Each structure stands twice: as structure tokens, then as C-alpha cells.
Amino acid sequence: MENDDTDKATFKQLKKYGDYFVLHSLNPKYPDIELKKGNKYTVVGKVVKKEKKY
């Protein structure tokens, strides 16, 4: 989850491409965010289940 200081959170997937990691949004209107070595990051939560009601 990412907080961009607008009080909105977006869910991301953590993906590894070779030697680097990116946060990939499931919503295509948001770009990927490359995680830079040396920076500190905090995981705010983890999605463990997705449900859809019909």
C-alpha cells in the first residue's frame, strides 16, 4: 500500500525484475514505482484474500 500524502492508499504488488524491485499497481492508471537500494520502506499491510460478490 502506498500513501502519497493525499490520504488515499493504493494497493500494489511487489515484483522482482532481475536485481531490482517495483511496486506494481493493479489499476493501470497508476504507474509502477521502482524501489531504490539504500532507501527504507515500510509495509503497511498485506492483502490475504480477494472476494467478489455476485
C-alpha positions, -999 to +999 in steps of 0.1 A: +000+000+000+013+034-008+003+067+008+010+098-014+002+124+013-034+128-001-049+104+025-055+079-003-040+045-003-034+023-033-028-015-034+004-026-051+021-060-060+057-063-051+075-077-082+112-085-087+128-080-121+164-092-121+182-072-094+155-046-086+120-045-072+090-025-082+056-018-067+031-026-095-004-012-093-033-034-102-050-003-115-034+006-149-039+044-143-011+043-117+025+038-128+049+013-113+073+026-086+108+014-086+122+007-051+157+021-048+186+004-030+196+023+002+161+037+008+139+024+037+104+012+030+076+002+053+049-024+046+016-011+059-005-041+052-009-073+032-038-085+012-045-121+020-078-127+002-098-113-027-136-118-028-162-109-053-199-110-045-223-118-073 
